[in-house]
Amino acid sequence: MTNILIKKLIKNYHNTGNSRVRENYGKLASIMGIGSNLMLFIIKIIVGLLFNSISITADAVNNLSDSGASLVTLLGFKLSGKPADADHPFGHQRMEYISGLIVSFIILFLGLQLIQGSIEKILSPEPPQFSMITVAVLLIAILIKLWQCLFYRKIGKTINSLTLLATAIDSRNDIMATSAVLIAMIVTYLTGFDLDGYMGVVVAVFIIISGINLVRETISPLLGTAPSKELVDQIYTKILGYEHIIGLHDLMIHNYGESKTYASVHCEVPAELNCLISHSVIDKIERDFLKDLDIHLIIHLDPVITNDEKTNALQEQVEQTIAAISPEIHIHDFRVVWGFDHSNLIFDVVVPFDVEWSDEELTLMIANEIYKINPTYHAVITIDYNHYVPNEDELDL
């Protein structure tokens, strides 16, 4: 059914990288959520009032809040689809993350509300009235929530939306909450022991834990997360495949939404190459990245001297020295200012964020090792941090 709805209602549904198509996926999921949750609210509130069932009435209010969460999600997708403007030159796609965060807080709030109500039921038990109508209504609600969960999860994975994946988890939590109401009602009817409050506490704790995890997951992209290894490898492989590019470093990737990626990188080219040729290569790479990967790439050109055997031999020696300190440490932008009584070795050192030494300790350690190579060598070091730098064995060149 989900696939039928997608094909019928979303134009160009295969093109999930397109921001407009992605927005339409989000709108479809939100509208379906608003409609189905309002239907559940109306049915449950009528049954709850007719049979004087507090638990079903509370579950109805939960469905009403789910409609509100779907409305927030709809608003988030609508705002995230707005084009860039003077105040927001990178667009508004991070609004989707904010709406996901709001949904996560709603889940957390409902969990806290449920645990409070469950404790009150334990202290002041009120056995729910049993009837086949209430059982039927709760079973139908469980089936609808199961469909919602699968529906949200399908679309969430299709467009890689944290907001819809969070909503899918909310629907799963509702399945557990409604099931708890149904099980407690049946057990109470069969045994006379009021299990309603105890089941509510168990479900509430589960919902609170999932809410906390969802808050963490939705905050991460707002703070800025490291790109995936696959994306970094893809960028390295693609750039190194161009003629005259002999190396790259200082890759930085910024995500302003699932389909809004900006990146900057330093590309090394032979210093003896004509600057017009180098500039033409860089322009082509930037255009290709926007066309092929939808990545807005900005490249800084780094000319590298490749025909100075003395400098090249010294660089190789320094690389071996640093590799002996840690194989995870790399260097780039190596150059030498040769002097009469001393020579300055100038280079950047790329280290992972979890390196065990401070900047000062690592700088002193490397400088001492270079001093052992030749006491006239002075190291001028800049420390760079990078979460991941692929080596040649990992790249498909």
C-alpha positions in Angstrom: 0.0 0.0 0.0 2.8 2.4 0.8 4.4 1.9 -2.6 1.1 2.5 -4.3 0.6 5.8 -2.4 4.1 6.9 -3.2 3.8 6.2 -7.0 0.3 7.8 -7.2 0.9 10.9 -5.2 4.6 11.8 -5.6 5.9 12.9 -9.0 9.4 11.7 -9.9 9.4 9.6 -6.7 12.6 7.9 -7.7 14.6 11.2 -7.5 14.9 11.3 -3.7 18.0 13.5 -4.0 15.8 16.3 -5.3 14.8 18.7 -2.5 11.3 19.2 -3.9 10.7 15.4 -4.2 12.0 14.9 -0.7 9.6 17.6 0.6 6.7 15.9 -1.1 7.6 12.6 0.7 7.6 14.4 4.0 4.3 16.1 3.3 2.6 12.8 2.3 3.8 11.1 5.5 2.7 14.0 7.7 -0.8 14.3 6.1 -1.4 10.6 6.4 -0.2 10.8 10.1 -2.6 13.7 10.8 -5.6 11.9 9.3 -5.1 8.5 10.8 -4.3 9.8 14.3 -7.4 12.1 14.2 -9.5 9.1 13.2 -8.1 7.1 16.1 -8.7 10.0 18.5 -12.3 10.3 17.5 -13.0 6.5 17.8 -11.2 6.1 21.2 -12.6 9.2 22.8 -16.2 8.1 22.0 -15.5 4.6 23.3 -13.7 5.9 26.4 -16.5 8.2 27.3 -19.2 5.6 26.7 -17.6 2.9 28.8 -16.0 5.3 31.3 -12.5 4.0 30.5 -9.8 6.3 31.7 -7.0 4.4 30.0 -8.7 4.5 26.6 -9.5 8.2 27.0 -5.9 8.8 27.9 -4.8 6.8 24.8 -7.1 8.9 22.7 -5.4 12.1 24.0 -2.1 10.4 23.1 -3.3 10.0 19.5 -4.4 13.6 19.4 -0.9 14.6 20.4 0.5 12.4 17.6 -1.6 14.4 15.2 0.1 17.5 16.6 3.5 15.9 16.1 2.6 15.1 12.5 1.5 18.7 12.1 4.9 19.8 13.4 6.6 17.4 10.9 4.5 18.8 8.1 5.5 22.3 9.0 9.2 21.2 9.3 9.2 19.8 5.8 7.4 22.8 4.4 9.8 25.3 5.9 12.9 23.1 5.0 11.7 23.3 1.4 12.0 27.1 1.3 14.8 28.4 -1.0 17.8 30.2 0.2 17.4 33.9 1.0 19.6 36.8 2.2 19.3 35.9 5.8 19.7 32.1 5.2 22.1 31.8 2.2 22.4 28.0 2.7 18.7 27.3 2.7 16.3 26.1 5.4 16.7 22.4 5.3 17.9 22.1 8.8 14.3 23.0 9.9 13.6 19.3 9.3 16.1 18.5 12.1 14.4 21.0 14.4 11.0 19.4 13.8 12.5 16.0 14.5 13.9 17.4 17.8 10.4 18.7 18.7 8.9 15.2 18.0 11.6 13.7 20.2 10.6 16.0 23.0 7.0 15.2 22.6 7.8 11.5 22.9 9.8 12.2 26.0 7.0 14.3 27.5 4.4 11.6 26.8 6.6 9.0 28.5 6.9 11.1 31.6 3.2 11.8 31.6 2.4 8.1 31.2 4.7 7.1 34.1 3.0 9.7 36.3 -0.5 8.4 35.4 0.6 4.8 35.8 1.9 5.4 39.4 -1.4 7.1 40.3 -3.3 4.0 39.0 -1.1 1.8 41.2 -1.7 3.9 44.2 -5.4 4.4 43.5 -6.5 1.4 41.3 -9.6 1.8 39.1 -10.3 -1.4 37.2 -11.2 -0.6 33.6 -14.6 -1.7 32.3 -14.3 -4.8 30.0 -16.3 -5.1 26.8 -15.8 -6.6 23.4 -16.3 -3.2 21.8 -13.3 -1.8 23.7 -11.2 -4.9 22.8 -12.1 -4.5 19.1 -11.3 -0.8 19.2 -7.9 -1.4 20.8 -7.1 -4.2 18.3 -8.0 -1.9 15.4 -5.8 0.9 16.9 -2.8 -1.5 17.2 -3.2 -2.5 13.6 -3.4 1.1 12.4 -0.4 2.0 14.5 1.5 -0.9 13.1 0.8 0.3 9.6 1.9 3.8 10.6 5.2 2.5 12.0 6.0 0.6 8.8 4.8 3.5 6.6 6.9 6.1 8.4 9.9 3.8 8.5 9.7 3.0 4.8 9.6 6.7 3.8 12.1 7.7 6.5 14.6 5.2 5.1 13.8 6.2 1.5 14.7 9.9 2.0 17.0 9.3 5.0 14.8 11.5 7.4 15.6 11.4 11.1 12.3 13.1 11.7 10.2 10.3 10.1 12.3 7.6 11.6 11.6 9.2 15.0 7.9 9.3 14.2 8.1 5.6 13.3 9.5 4.9 16.8 6.7 7.0 18.3 4.2 4.8 16.5 6.0 1.7 17.8 5.8 3.1 21.3 2.0 3.7 20.8 1.6 0.0 19.8 3.2 -1.0 23.1 1.1 1.5 25.1 -2.1 0.4 23.5 -1.1 -3.3 23.9 -0.4 -2.7 27.5 -3.9 -1.2 28.0 -5.5 -4.2 26.2 -3.4 -6.8 28.1 -4.1 -5.1 31.4 -7.8 -5.0 30.7 -7.9 -8.7 29.8 -5.8 -9.8 32.8 -7.9 -7.7 35.1 -11.1 -9.2 33.7 -9.8 -12.8 34.0 -8.0 -12.6 37.4 -9.4 -9.5 39.2 -5.9 -8.2 39.6 -5.5 -4.7 38.3 -2.4 -4.8 36.1 -3.1 -1.5 34.3 -0.7 0.7 36.3 2.2 -1.7 36.4 2.1 -2.3 32.6 1.9 1.4 32.2 5.1 1.9 34.1 7.0 -0.6 32.1 5.9 0.9 28.8 6.6 4.5 30.1 10.2 3.6 31.0 10.7 2.2 27.5 9.2 5.3 25.9 11.4 7.6 28.0 14.6 5.7 27.1 13.7 5.8 23.4 12.8 9.6 23.7 16.2 10.3 25.3 18.0 8.4 22.5 16.0 10.2 19.8 16.8 13.6 21.3 20.5 12.7 21.1 20.2 11.5 17.5 18.3 14.6 16.3 20.7 17.0 18.1 23.8 15.5 16.4 23.1 16.8 12.9 22.3 20.3 14.3 25.7 20.4 16.0 27.4 19.0 12.9 28.5 15.4 12.5 31.5 13.9 10.8 30.9 12.7 7.2 30.7 9.0 6.5 33.8 7.0 5.6 32.1 6.1 2.3 31.6 9.8 1.4 35.2 10.7 2.3 36.5 7.8 0.2 34.3 8.8 -2.7 35.5 12.4 -2.7 39.2 11.4 -2.4 38.9 8.8 -5.2 37.0 11.2 -7.5 39.4 14.1 -7.1 42.6 12.0 -7.3 41.2 10.6 -10.6 41.7 14.0 -12.3 44.9 14.7 -14.3 47.6 16.8 -12.5 46.1 16.3 -9.0 48.9 14.6 -7.0 47.3 14.9 -3.5 44.7 16.5 -1.4 44.2 17.4 2.3 42.2 19.5 4.7 38.8 18.2 3.4 35.9 19.8 5.3 32.3 18.8 4.7 29.3 20.8 6.0 25.8 19.5 5.8 22.9 22.0 5.8 20.3 19.3 5.2 20.1 15.8 3.6 20.4 17.3 0.1 22.5 20.4 0.9 26.2 19.6 1.2 29.1 22.0 1.0 32.7 21.0 1.0 36.2 22.6 0.8 39.5 20.9 0.2 43.1 21.7 -0.7 44.3 20.1 -3.9 48.1 19.6 -4.6 49.3 20.2 -8.2 52.9 20.4 -9.5 54.3 23.8 -8.9 55.9 23.9 -12.4 52.5 23.4 -14.1 51.1 26.4 -15.9 48.7 28.2 -13.5 46.1 28.6 -16.2 46.0 24.8 -16.6 45.9 24.2 -12.8 43.0 26.7 -12.6 41.1 25.0 -15.4 41.4 21.6 -13.7 40.2 23.0 -10.4 37.2 24.6 -12.1 36.3 21.3 -13.8 36.4 19.4 -10.6 34.1 21.9 -8.8 31.6 21.8 -11.7 31.6 18.0 -11.9 31.0 17.7 -8.1 28.0 19.9 -8.3 26.6 18.1 -11.3 27.5 14.5 -10.3 27.2 14.5 -6.5 25.2 17.7 -5.8 28.1 18.9 -3.6 29.1 22.5 -3.6 32.9 22.1 -3.6 35.4 24.9 -3.1 39.1 24.0 -3.8 42.2 25.7 -2.6 45.1 25.2 -4.9 48.4 24.1 -3.3 51.5 24.1 -5.7 54.0 21.4 -4.7 57.6 21.3 -5.8 58.1 17.9 -7.4 61.5 18.2 -9.2 63.7 19.0 -6.1 65.2 15.6 -5.3 66.8 16.9 -2.0 63.5 18.2 -0.7 61.6 15.1 -1.8 64.1 12.8 -0.1 63.9 14.9 3.1 60.1 14.8 3.0 60.1 11.0 2.7 62.5 10.8 5.7 60.3 13.1 7.8 57.2 11.0 6.9 58.9 7.8 8.0 59.9 9.5 11.3 56.4 10.6 12.0 54.9 7.2 11.0 57.2 5.7 13.7 55.5 8.0 16.2 52.0 7.0 15.0 50.8 5.5 11.7 47.6 7.5 12.1 49.5 10.8 11.7 50.1 12.3 8.3 51.8 15.4 6.9 51.1 17.7 3.9 52.3 21.1 2.5 55.9 20.1 3.1 58.5 22.7 2.1 62.0 23.7 3.1 63.6 27.0 3.4 67.3 26.1 3.0 69.7 28.3 5.0 73.5 28.5 5.7 73.5 27.6 9.4 70.0 26.2 9.7 67.0 25.2 7.5 63.3 25.5 8.3 61.1 22.5 7.6 57.6 23.8 7.3 54.6 21.4 7.1 51.2 20.6 8.5 50.5 17.5 10.6 47.1 15.9 10.4 46.1 14.0 13.5 42.8 12.2 14.5 40.7 13.8 17.2 41.4 11.0 19.7 45.2 11.4 19.5 46.7 10.8 22.9 49.0 13.9 23.0 48.3 17.6 23.2 49.3 19.9 20.4 52.3 21.1 22.4 53.5 17.6 23.3 53.1 16.3 19.7 54.9 19.4 18.2 57.8 19.0 20.6 58.0 15.2 20.0 58.2 15.7 16.2 60.6 18.6 16.5 63.0 16.5 18.6 62.9 13.6 16.1 63.7 15.9 13.2 66.5 17.5 15.3 68.0 13.9 15.5 68.0 13.7 11.7 70.1 16.9 11.5 70.6 19.5 14.3 70.4 22.3 11.8 66.8 21.4 10.9 64.2 23.5 12.6 60.6 22.2 12.4 57.8 24.8 11.9 54.6 22.7 12.5 50.9 23.4 12.2 48.6 20.8 13.8 45.4 19.9 11.8 42.6 17.7 13.0 40.8 15.2 10.8 38.3 12.5 11.8 39.4 10.3 9.0 42.1 10.3 6.2 42.0 7.3 3.8 45.3 5.7 2.7 46.1 4.6 -0.8 45.1 1.0 -0.1 41.6 2.0 0.8 41.0 4.1 -2.3 39.8 2.7 -5.6 42.3 4.4 -7.9 
